[in-house]
Amino acid sequence: MNAGKIVAIIAAVILILFGALMVLGATNAEAGSIGWLPIGIVLIAVGLVIIYFTTRQAAKAADNNVTLKIDLPGNVSMDTLKCKSCGGTLEPKDIQMVAGAPVVTCPYCHTSYQLTEEPKW
């Protein structure tokens, strides 16, 4: 939650508080004035609208898509990947990221294993 949303929620709570005090003050038979009642209701309504729009924007921001981009160093020549168990040809759709590591699932023998990078030397 950023600072603007926090300030908006605090301002809305203050408006609701003062609105409730004005509504309560308008109901006092001795010193109350009925003119404070509509002002209190308007303050409460404005505070509730501010809270509604502030929380609604936060809910929309939660819908994020994560895109993973892999940067390969240097010149990379693509070889065909073969399964370590059965030797079947693997395709890019058979590789998935699981807990931050590339894992291959063979479509032929259904073996799953983690891809490891062989040393270059």
C-alpha positions in Angstrom: 0.0 0.0 0.0 1.5 3.3 -1.0 1.5 6.5 1.0 -1.3 8.1 -1.0 -3.7 5.3 -0.2 -2.8 5.4 3.5 -3.3 9.2 3.7 -6.7 8.8 1.9 -7.9 6.1 4.3 -6.8 8.2 7.3 -8.6 11.3 5.9 -11.7 9.1 5.3 -11.7 7.8 8.9 -11.4 11.4 10.2 -14.3 12.5 8.0 -16.4 9.6 9.3 -15.5 10.4 12.9 -16.4 14.1 12.5 -19.6 13.2 10.6 -20.7 10.9 13.5 -20.0 13.6 16.0 -22.1 16.1 14.1 -25.0 13.6 13.8 -24.7 12.9 17.6 -24.6 16.7 18.2 -27.7 17.3 16.2 -29.7 14.8 18.3 -29.0 16.8 21.6 -32.3 18.3 22.7 -30.8 21.2 24.7 -28.0 22.6 22.6 -28.2 20.7 19.4 -29.2 22.2 16.0 -30.9 20.1 13.4 -28.8 21.8 10.8 -25.7 19.7 11.8 -27.5 16.5 10.8 -27.2 16.8 7.0 -23.6 18.0 7.3 -22.8 14.9 9.4 -24.5 12.6 7.0 -22.6 14.1 4.0 -19.3 13.8 5.9 -19.9 10.1 6.6 -20.9 9.5 3.0 -17.8 11.2 1.6 -15.6 9.2 4.0 -17.2 5.9 3.0 -16.9 6.8 -0.8 -13.2 7.5 -0.3 -12.6 4.2 1.5 -14.6 2.4 -1.3 -12.6 3.8 -4.1 -9.2 3.4 -2.3 -9.8 -0.3 -1.6 -11.2 -0.9 -5.1 -8.1 0.4 -6.7 -6.0 -1.9 -4.5 -8.0 -4.9 -5.6 -7.4 -4.1 -9.3 -3.7 -3.7 -8.7 -3.5 -7.3 -7.4 -4.2 -8.8 -10.8 -0.6 -9.0 -12.1 0.9 -11.4 -14.6 4.5 -12.5 -14.1 6.7 -12.9 -17.2 9.9 -14.8 -17.0 12.6 -13.8 -19.4 15.8 -15.8 -19.7 18.9 -14.1 -20.9 21.4 -16.6 -22.5 25.0 -15.4 -22.3 27.1 -15.2 -25.4 26.5 -17.1 -28.6 24.3 -20.1 -27.9 23.8 -22.8 -30.4 20.6 -24.8 -30.0 21.0 -28.5 -29.8 18.1 -30.9 -29.6 17.4 -31.9 -26.1 17.0 -35.6 -25.4 15.5 -37.4 -22.4 18.1 -38.8 -20.1 16.0 -41.9 -19.5 14.5 -42.9 -22.9 16.4 -40.7 -25.4 13.1 -39.1 -26.7 13.3 -35.7 -28.3 12.1 -32.9 -25.9 10.5 -29.7 -27.0 10.4 -26.3 -25.2 6.8 -26.9 -24.0 8.2 -29.9 -21.9 10.3 -27.5 -19.9 8.7 -25.7 -16.9 10.1 -23.5 -14.1 9.5 -25.1 -10.7 10.7 -23.2 -7.6 13.1 -21.2 -9.8 14.7 -24.2 -11.5 14.0 -25.5 -15.0 12.4 -29.0 -14.8 11.9 -31.2 -17.8 9.0 -33.8 -18.1 9.5 -36.3 -20.9 6.3 -36.8 -22.9 7.2 -40.4 -23.7 8.4 -42.0 -20.5 6.9 -39.2 -18.1 10.3 -38.9 -16.3 10.8 -35.5 -14.6 14.3 -34.1 -13.8 16.0 -30.8 -13.3 18.1 -29.4 -16.1 21.7 -28.7 -15.2 24.2 -26.7 -17.1 27.3 -28.5 -18.0 30.6 -26.7 -17.5 32.0 -24.9 -20.6 35.6 -26.1 -20.2 
